[in-house]
């Protein structure tokens, strides 16, 4: 039995020492120290009361039966191993001058115990616990192994410092050992929690252990103090609102300043926070006509209709000349205009057998130019014709050169060349008989016809 008790003590001490390496709780270490009282009387075979009430009275009969050394007489160290459990070791000393009702001559008392403690409310101010364990007790030079059981409580004044009170029954294995009660009261100090960033939240519970933060955000920071932790704040260095995901909105237009191109002027979300006074979809800053609605392609200004023909300038091929919608804003050449044009063209005279225009035809050429200028997008064909006098080839060549001569004259006077083409028909298209002098005169002509 003697060796068994020693083996139990050694085992408990080893368990305590090995478990001290674990880290599961905040402030995992606890050191307790204070005074202890040894009471043999309630465990005496002769004096053990048979009534519970008497036992209770005698158990706490400090004046008659307790042995107390008036100094710090115990010290204990324990370590949390998780699930409200902790293990540790405790050493105590005392002087025995009362063995029950028998006085003795100051026997020395030493004890070394291993403990396993279960705390019922470790996170509360009042923290009751139960404890089991075993150890070895020496009275003078006589030692005996014990198995222990007790209960007590911690009363925490702060997170780390509190009062600890405990009562334990220690049952000796050896026959010569003394069964006894040990009462303890002292100071408990918890420590050992890691708080890397120094924000008062231990790393175990700190979602941002390396950056100082706030308790309400599990240790994560809120740099701008807007109530939104930095990891969820799109503007962590500028105070904002939850609606703006932590960003400010200086002009209150619902567009966060970081996305607002006009942060000091209320505007529209679809225009990056800028205003649009005329509602044309072009922000005022980009709108050359901010008070008059117009399309974006015209910089926010309405398209003009310079000639007032109902065709906007952007679609009007004849911006300065009134025309018709059907003809893209340009005037249409009517039959009357075509007739007038050819009446003028047929009066163009050439030197005999040549393509040079006579000076006397200058005025009629001016009239033709005026008509062509009224229809700036219309294209025309200058056609040359002859009578039947002479060979076909000669007449063909002459008619082509006369048509080309008229075209070159018109181009020289400002008519765009792409609007005119020249062709000679020779004697192929007479408009009168070639058998009379008058008829042949009519057939020698130039026509200017609209290309349709």
FENJONOR-V316626 format. One record per residue. N is the residue number from 1. RES is the residue in three letters. D_CENTER is the distance of its C-alpha to the mean C-alpha in Angstrom with 1 decimal. Layout:
n res d_center
N RES D_CENTER
N RES D_CENTER
//
This chain:
n res d_center
1 UNK 71.0
2 UNK 70.8
3 UNK 68.9
4 UNK 66.6
5 UNK 65.5
6 UNK 64.8
7 UNK 62.8
8 UNK 60.7
9 UNK 60.0
10 UNK 59.0
11 UNK 56.7
12 UNK 54.9
13 UNK 54.6
14 UNK 53.1
15 UNK 50.6
16 UNK 49.5
17 UNK 49.3
18 UNK 47.3
19 UNK 44.8
20 UNK 44.1
21 UNK 42.0
22 UNK 39.4
23 UNK 36.3
24 UNK 34.7
25 UNK 34.5
26 UNK 33.4
27 UNK 36.5
28 UNK 38.4
29 UNK 41.6
30 UNK 44.2
31 UNK 47.4
32 UNK 50.1
33 UNK 53.3
34 UNK 56.1
35 UNK 59.6
36 UNK 61.0
37 UNK 64.1
38 UNK 66.4
39 UNK 68.4
40 UNK 70.9
41 UNK 72.9
42 UNK 70.8
43 UNK 71.0
44 UNK 74.7
45 UNK 76.7
46 UNK 79.4
47 UNK 77.2
48 UNK 74.3
49 UNK 74.4
50 UNK 74.9
51 UNK 73.2
52 UNK 69.5
53 UNK 69.9
54 UNK 72.3
55 UNK 69.9
56 UNK 67.1
57 UNK 69.4
58 UNK 70.6
59 UNK 67.2
60 UNK 66.2
61 UNK 69.6
62 UNK 68.5
63 UNK 71.7
64 UNK 74.1
65 UNK 72.2
66 UNK 69.1
67 UNK 69.3
68 UNK 66.8
69 UNK 66.5
70 UNK 65.6
71 UNK 62.8
72 UNK 59.6
73 UNK 60.9
74 UNK 57.9
75 UNK 54.6
76 UNK 52.1
77 UNK 48.9
78 UNK 46.5
79 UNK 43.2
80 UNK 40.8
81 UNK 40.5
82 UNK 38.1
83 UNK 38.8
84 UNK 40.5
85 UNK 43.1
86 UNK 44.3
87 UNK 47.2
88 UNK 49.3
89 UNK 52.7
90 UNK 54.8
91 UNK 58.0
92 UNK 60.5
93 UNK 64.0
94 UNK 66.7
95 UNK 70.4
96 UNK 72.3
97 UNK 75.3
98 UNK 75.2
99 UNK 75.5
100 UNK 75.6
101 UNK 78.6
102 UNK 80.2
103 UNK 79.9
104 UNK 79.3
105 UNK 79.4
106 UNK 75.8
107 UNK 74.6
108 UNK 71.5
109 UNK 68.5
110 UNK 65.6
111 UNK 62.9
112 UNK 60.0
113 UNK 57.6
114 UNK 54.7
115 UNK 52.3
116 UNK 49.9
117 UNK 48.2
118 UNK 46.1
119 UNK 44.2
120 UNK 43.7
121 UNK 41.1
122 UNK 39.7
123 UNK 36.9
124 UNK 39.2
125 UNK 41.6
126 UNK 44.6
127 UNK 44.4
128 UNK 47.5
129 UNK 48.2
130 UNK 50.9
131 UNK 52.2
132 UNK 54.4
133 UNK 55.7
134 UNK 58.8
135 UNK 60.5
136 UNK 63.8
137 UNK 65.9
138 UNK 68.9
139 UNK 71.6
140 UNK 73.7
141 UNK 74.1
142 UNK 73.7
143 UNK 70.4
144 UNK 69.0
145 UNK 65.8
146 UNK 64.1
147 UNK 61.6
148 UNK 59.5
149 UNK 57.7
150 UNK 56.3
151 UNK 54.0
152 UNK 52.5
153 UNK 49.5
154 UNK 47.1
155 UNK 46.5
156 UNK 43.4
157 UNK 43.6
158 UNK 40.3
159 UNK 37.7
160 UNK 39.9
161 UNK 43.5
162 UNK 45.8
163 UNK 49.3
164 UNK 50.4
165 UNK 53.6
166 UNK 55.0
167 UNK 58.2
168 UNK 59.2
169 UNK 62.2
170 UNK 63.4
171 UNK 65.8
172 UNK 68.0
173 UNK 68.9
174 UNK 72.2
175 UNK 75.2
176 UNK 75.8
177 UNK 72.3
178 UNK 71.6
179 UNK 69.2
180 UNK 67.6
181 UNK 64.7
182 UNK 62.3
183 UNK 60.5
184 UNK 57.8
185 UNK 55.9
186 UNK 53.7
187 UNK 50.4
188 UNK 47.3
189 UNK 44.6
190 UNK 41.3
191 UNK 39.4
192 UNK 37.6
193 UNK 34.0
194 UNK 31.5
195 UNK 28.9
196 UNK 27.6
197 UNK 25.3
198 UNK 27.9
199 UNK 25.8
200 UNK 28.4
201 UNK 26.6
202 UNK 28.2
203 UNK 26.3
204 UNK 27.3
205 UNK 25.2
206 UNK 22.6
207 UNK 19.1
208 UNK 18.6
209 UNK 22.3
210 UNK 22.1
211 UNK 20.1
212 UNK 21.8
213 UNK 20.1
214 UNK 21.1
215 UNK 23.0
216 UNK 21.1
217 UNK 18.0
218 UNK 20.2
219 UNK 20.6
220 UNK 17.0
221 UNK 16.5
222 UNK 15.4
223 UNK 16.2
224 UNK 16.2
225 UNK 18.0
226 UNK 16.2
227 UNK 16.3
228 UNK 12.7
229 UNK 12.5
230 UNK 10.7
231 UNK 8.9
232 UNK 7.3
233 UNK 7.4
234 UNK 5.3
235 UNK 9.0
236 UNK 10.7
237 UNK 13.9
238 UNK 14.4
239 UNK 15.4
240 UNK 13.9
241 UNK 14.0
242 UNK 12.6
243 UNK 12.9
244 UNK 10.6
245 UNK 8.0
246 UNK 10.0
247 UNK 10.6
248 UNK 14.3
249 UNK 16.0
250 UNK 19.4
251 UNK 21.2
252 UNK 20.1
253 UNK 19.6
254 UNK 16.4
255 UNK 14.5
256 UNK 12.3
257 UNK 14.3
258 UNK 11.9
259 UNK 12.2
260 UNK 15.8
261 UNK 18.6
262 UNK 21.0
263 UNK 19.3
264 UNK 22.7
265 UNK 24.0
266 UNK 23.0
267 UNK 22.4
268 UNK 21.1
269 UNK 17.7
270 UNK 19.3
271 UNK 20.6
272 UNK 17.4
273 UNK 18.7
274 UNK 22.2
275 UNK 25.4
276 UNK 27.9
277 UNK 31.2
278 UNK 33.3
279 UNK 30.8
280 UNK 31.4
281 UNK 27.8
282 UNK 28.1
283 UNK 26.3
284 UNK 29.0
285 UNK 28.2
286 UNK 28.9
287 UNK 31.7
288 UNK 35.2
289 UNK 36.5
290 UNK 33.9
291 UNK 36.5
292 UNK 37.8
293 UNK 35.9
294 UNK 35.9
295 UNK 34.2
296 UNK 31.4
297 UNK 33.8
298 UNK 36.2
299 UNK 33.6
300 UNK 33.6
301 UNK 37.3
302 UNK 39.7
303 UNK 41.8
304 UNK 45.4
305 UNK 48.6
306 UNK 51.0
307 UNK 54.1
308 UNK 53.4
309 UNK 54.1
310 UNK 51.1
311 UNK 49.4
312 UNK 46.3
313 UNK 46.7
314 UNK 43.8
315 UNK 45.9
316 UNK 49.3
317 UNK 51.3
318 UNK 53.9
319 UNK 51.9
320 UNK 54.9
321 UNK 57.3
322 UNK 57.1
323 UNK 57.1
324 UNK 56.2
325 UNK 53.0
326 UNK 54.7
327 UNK 55.4
328 UNK 51.9
329 UNK 53.1
330 UNK 56.3
331 UNK 59.8
332 UNK 61.6
333 UNK 65.0
334 UNK 67.5
335 UNK 70.9
336 UNK 72.6
337 UNK 70.6
338 UNK 71.3
339 UNK 75.0
340 UNK 75.2
341 UNK 73.5
342 UNK 76.1
343 UNK 78.9
344 UNK 77.9
345 UNK 77.4
346 UNK 80.8
347 UNK 82.5
348 UNK 81.2
349 UNK 84.3
350 UNK 84.6
351 UNK 87.4
352 UNK 89.9
353 UNK 88.8
354 UNK 85.8
355 UNK 82.0
356 UNK 82.1
357 UNK 81.5
358 UNK 84.2
359 UNK 83.5
360 UNK 84.7
361 UNK 81.6
362 UNK 79.2
363 UNK 79.0
364 UNK 78.2
365 UNK 75.5
366 UNK 73.9
367 UNK 74.0
368 UNK 72.3
369 UNK 69.5
370 UNK 68.9
371 UNK 68.4
372 UNK 66.1
373 UNK 63.9
374 UNK 63.4
375 UNK 61.7
376 UNK 59.4
377 UNK 57.6
378 UNK 60.8
379 UNK 62.5
380 UNK 66.2
381 UNK 68.9
382 UNK 71.9
383 UNK 74.8
384 UNK 78.2
385 UNK 81.5
386 UNK 85.2
387 UNK 88.5
388 UNK 90.4
389 UNK 92.7
390 UNK 92.2
391 UNK 90.6
392 UNK 87.4
393 UNK 85.6
394 UNK 86.8
395 UNK 85.7
396 UNK 82.2
397 UNK 81.7
398 UNK 82.9
399 UNK 80.7
400 UNK 77.6
401 UNK 78.3
402 UNK 79.0
403 UNK 75.7
404 UNK 73.9
405 UNK 75.8
406 UNK 74.5
407 UNK 70.9
408 UNK 71.1
409 UNK 72.6
410 UNK 69.8
411 UNK 67.1
412 UNK 68.8
413 UNK 68.6
414 UNK 64.9
415 UNK 64.3
416 UNK 61.4
417 UNK 62.9
418 UNK 60.5
419 UNK 61.9
420 UNK 65.4
421 UNK 67.2
422 UNK 71.0
423 UNK 73.4
424 UNK 77.1
425 UNK 79.1
426 UNK 82.6
427 UNK 85.1
428 UNK 83.1
429 UNK 82.1
430 UNK 85.1
431 UNK 85.0
432 UNK 88.8
433 UNK 91.9
434 UNK 92.7
435 UNK 96.4
436 UNK 96.8
437 UNK 96.1
438 UNK 93.9
439 UNK 91.9
440 UNK 91.3
441 UNK 90.1
442 UNK 87.5
443 UNK 86.3
444 UNK 85.7
445 UNK 82.3
446 UNK 78.6
447 UNK 76.0
448 UNK 72.3
449 UNK 70.4
450 UNK 66.9
451 UNK 64.8
452 UNK 63.3
//
